[in-house]
Amino acid sequence: CINSIRTLHYLKDWNKKYSDNGLVIVGVHTPEFEFEKKYENVLNAVKEYQIKYPVAQDNNHATWQAYQNRYWPHKFLIDIDGYIRYDHIGEGNYDETEKMIQQLLNERMKRLNKKDGINESITKPSEATKFQKIGTPEIYFGYQFDRGNLGYNNIPPDSTGNYDIPANPFKNFVYLRGQWKYNTDNMELVGDEGDILLIFEAKKINIVAGSDNMSDAYVIMDMDFLNNKTKGADVSIKDGKSLVDINEYKLYNVASAEDYGTHTIELQVGGKGFKIYTFTFG
């Protein structure tokens, strides 16, 4: 989840700054997609993002439901007596959250008659996302989460079909070429090759995807291959062409335009068994 990933800069810094003063961070991983229930995938993500605090795996949504939660991410601050004193939904308000952490830790130290000082600096933001300039919503590919952004009407669930990209595609609608299967939470490439096209309004674009086989995708933005300035973090340049290797099931950052605006992304996918779950934006 890109919204959760963008909070990690702050969480990891808070863990480092305040753990000696009594802050205990517990991450709760509640899966959205079926592949996120696999322990190995969660472990790989914890290692990739260098998360040092404990992460609980909430496959049955027990903690999610106990906290009456509906959002990824949702942060709760619990005081020394076990009361929830603060919560925040989604990204943002990091200054406010950190000041509340400091307040609760100061209360804890006073209760325990400790005189250690709290680091009262405020974590500096990483690159700020300009949400007001993102004009494309998160796009889901599976029928369980469908929000109406697939460019085809009345696709039967669990069906396999041959798709083509129209001459005049609409903005914020995904179009396919090739043979694809419409699964519960993803679109799966059934043929050996297939294309995905989207006109979007943002700066950065990510996919949640994976493959049980070795799949890859050439990435083309605004009718050209990416370069070292526009390629995503998970894209490599080979012989002048931008390529992303798809094996693990995870979020892949595929492109970053030089500025916010309307752009066209095309993924030329090779490798039967490729599955795509979402497009997300920054």
TIMARMI-457444 format. One line per 8 residues: their letters; for each residue x, z negated, y of C-alpha. Coordinates in steps of 0.25 Angstrom, whole numbers, plus 5000, padded with zeros to 4 digits. Layout:
N
A	X,Z,Y ~ ...
END
This chain:
282
CINSIRTL	5000,5000,5000 ~ 5007,5005,5013 ~ 5000,4994,5021 ~ 5006,4983,5012 ~ 5019,4990,5012 ~ 5020,4990,5027 ~ 5019,4975,5027 ~ 5030,4972,5018
HYLKDWNK	5041,4973,5029 ~ 5034,4960,5035 ~ 5031,4953,5022 ~ 5045,4954,5017 ~ 5051,4950,5031 ~ 5041,4938,5031 ~ 5045,4934,5017 ~ 5060,4934,5021
KYSDNGLV	5058,4927,5034 ~ 5049,4916,5030 ~ 5050,4913,5015 ~ 5060,4902,5018 ~ 5049,4895,5027 ~ 5038,4895,5016 ~ 5032,4909,5017 ~ 5028,4914,5004
IVGVHTPE	5023,4929,5003 ~ 5016,4933,4991 ~ 5012,4948,4990 ~ 5000,4951,4982 ~ 4999,4965,4976 ~ 4985,4969,4974 ~ 4985,4984,4968 ~ 4976,4995,4974
FEFEKKYE	4980,5005,4964 ~ 4981,5004,4949 ~ 4996,5007,4949 ~ 4998,4995,4958 ~ 4994,4986,4947 ~ 5007,4988,4939 ~ 5017,4977,4940 ~ 5029,4987,4940
NVLNAVKE	5023,4994,4952 ~ 5022,4981,4960 ~ 5036,4977,4956 ~ 5042,4990,4960 ~ 5035,4989,4974 ~ 5040,4975,4976 ~ 5054,4979,4973 ~ 5053,4992,4981
YQIKYPVA	5048,4984,4994 ~ 5058,4972,4991 ~ 5047,4962,4991 ~ 5053,4948,4989 ~ 5040,4940,4989 ~ 5031,4938,4977 ~ 5020,4949,4974 ~ 5008,4946,4966
QDNNHATW	5001,4957,4958 ~ 4986,4956,4960 ~ 4981,4967,4951 ~ 4967,4961,4949 ~ 4965,4958,4964 ~ 4964,4943,4962 ~ 4972,4939,4974 ~ 4966,4951,4982
QAYQNRYW	4952,4946,4979 ~ 4955,4931,4981 ~ 4960,4934,4995 ~ 4948,4943,4997 ~ 4957,4954,5001 ~ 4954,4969,5004 ~ 4967,4974,5010 ~ 4981,4978,5007
PHKFLIDI	4989,4971,5013 ~ 4983,4958,5017 ~ 4992,4946,5021 ~ 4988,4931,5020 ~ 4995,4919,5025 ~ 4993,4906,5018 ~ 4998,4893,5024 ~ 5004,4881,5017
DGYIRYDH	4991,4875,5013 ~ 4986,4888,5006 ~ 4977,4893,5017 ~ 4976,4907,5021 ~ 4979,4907,5036 ~ 4981,4921,5040 ~ 4979,4935,5034 ~ 4981,4949,5038
IGEGNYDE	4975,4962,5033 ~ 4984,4975,5032 ~ 4996,4978,5041 ~ 5000,4973,5054 ~ 4999,4959,5062 ~ 5013,4956,5056 ~ 5017,4947,5068 ~ 5004,4939,5067
TEKMIQQL	5006,4937,5052 ~ 5020,4933,5054 ~ 5017,4923,5065 ~ 5007,4917,5056 ~ 5017,4916,5044 ~ 5026,4908,5054 ~ 5015,4899,5058 ~ 5011,4895,5044
LNERMKRL	5026,4893,5040 ~ 5027,4884,5052 ~ 5015,4876,5048 ~ 5021,4875,5034 ~ 5034,4870,5039 ~ 5028,4860,5048 ~ 5020,4855,5035 ~ 5032,4854,5027
NKKDGINE	5040,4847,5038 ~ 5050,4859,5038 ~ 5058,4862,5050 ~ 5063,4876,5047 ~ 5060,4886,5057 ~ 5051,4899,5055 ~ 5057,4912,5058 ~ 5048,4916,5070
SITKPSEA	5053,4931,5071 ~ 5042,4941,5068 ~ 5045,4952,5058 ~ 5047,4966,5065 ~ 5038,4977,5061 ~ 5043,4989,5052 ~ 5039,5002,5057 ~ 5025,5000,5063
TKFQKIGT	5013,5009,5057 ~ 5004,5015,5068 ~ 4991,5013,5061 ~ 4983,5019,5073 ~ 4991,5032,5070 ~ 4987,5033,5056 ~ 4975,5042,5054 ~ 4974,5043,5039
PEIYFGYQ	4969,5032,5030 ~ 4975,5028,5017 ~ 4971,5039,5007 ~ 4967,5035,4993 ~ 4968,5045,4981 ~ 4960,5038,4970 ~ 4945,5038,4969 ~ 4944,5023,4969
FDRGNLGY	4950,5022,4983 ~ 4945,5035,4989 ~ 4943,5035,5004 ~ 4938,5049,5005 ~ 4952,5055,5009 ~ 4953,5065,4997 ~ 4950,5079,5002 ~ 4941,5082,4990
NNIPPDST	4927,5078,4988 ~ 4920,5072,4975 ~ 4933,5071,4966 ~ 4928,5065,4953 ~ 4936,5052,4949 ~ 4946,5054,4939 ~ 4945,5069,4939 ~ 4957,5079,4939
GNYDIPAN	4955,5091,4949 ~ 4963,5102,4955 ~ 4964,5100,4970 ~ 4969,5109,4981 ~ 4972,5107,4996 ~ 4962,5114,5006 ~ 4967,5123,5017 ~ 4963,5113,5028
PFKNFVYL	4964,5099,5023 ~ 4958,5088,5031 ~ 4966,5076,5037 ~ 4966,5063,5029 ~ 4962,5070,5016 ~ 4971,5071,5004 ~ 4971,5085,4997 ~ 4977,5088,4983
RGQWKYNT	4982,5100,4976 ~ 4984,5101,4961 ~ 4978,5093,4950 ~ 4975,5079,4953 ~ 4967,5067,4946 ~ 4958,5058,4954 ~ 4961,5044,4949 ~ 4956,5030,4953
DNMELVGD	4967,5027,4963 ~ 4975,5040,4964 ~ 4976,5055,4963 ~ 4985,5060,4951 ~ 4992,5073,4950 ~ 4988,5079,4937 ~ 4995,5092,4938 ~ 5010,5094,4940
EGDILLIF	5009,5096,4955 ~ 5000,5093,4966 ~ 4999,5092,4981 ~ 4993,5081,4991 ~ 4990,5084,5005 ~ 4986,5075,5017 ~ 4985,5077,5032 ~ 4986,5063,5037
EAKKINIV	4988,5055,5050 ~ 5000,5045,5050 ~ 5015,5045,5050 ~ 5019,5040,5036 ~ 5012,5043,5023 ~ 5013,5036,5010 ~ 5007,5039,4996 ~ 5004,5029,4985
AGSDNMSD	5008,5037,4972 ~ 5015,5036,4959 ~ 5017,5044,4946 ~ 5019,5041,4932 ~ 5028,5053,4931 ~ 5038,5058,4941 ~ 5031,5064,4952 ~ 5035,5068,4966
AYVIMDMD	5030,5074,4978 ~ 5035,5083,4989 ~ 5030,5078,5003 ~ 5027,5088,5014 ~ 5022,5083,5028 ~ 5017,5092,5038 ~ 5020,5105,5030 ~ 5035,5101,5028
FLNNKTKG	5044,5092,5019 ~ 5048,5079,5024 ~ 5061,5076,5030 ~ 5070,5063,5031 ~ 5062,5059,5044 ~ 5048,5061,5038 ~ 5050,5058,5023 ~ 5044,5046,5018
ADVSIKDG	5052,5034,5012 ~ 5049,5039,4997 ~ 5052,5054,5000 ~ 5065,5061,4998 ~ 5070,5074,5003 ~ 5075,5083,4992 ~ 5080,5098,4996 ~ 5072,5097,5009
KSLVDINE	5059,5092,5002 ~ 5053,5079,5003 ~ 5049,5073,4989 ~ 5044,5059,4985 ~ 5046,5055,4970 ~ 5033,5048,4964 ~ 5035,5039,4953 ~ 5032,5024,4956
YKLYNVAS	5018,5021,4960 ~ 5019,5016,4975 ~ 5018,5020,4989 ~ 5027,5032,4994 ~ 5030,5034,5008 ~ 5030,5050,5009 ~ 5031,5054,5023 ~ 5033,5049,5038
AEDYGTHT	5030,5059,5049 ~ 5038,5057,5062 ~ 5025,5052,5069 ~ 5011,5049,5067 ~ 5001,5060,5066 ~ 4994,5070,5057 ~ 5003,5075,5045 ~ 5001,5082,5032
IELQVGGK	5007,5077,5020 ~ 5008,5085,5007 ~ 5013,5080,4993 ~ 5017,5090,4983 ~ 5017,5082,4970 ~ 5024,5085,4957 ~ 5022,5077,4945 ~ 5009,5075,4936
GFKIYTFT	5004,5061,4937 ~ 5007,5058,4952 ~ 4997,5049,4958 ~ 4994,5047,4972 ~ 4985,5035,4977 ~ 4986,5034,4992 ~ 4991,5040,5005 ~ 4995,5029,5015
FG	5000,5031,5030 ~ 5009,5025,5040
END
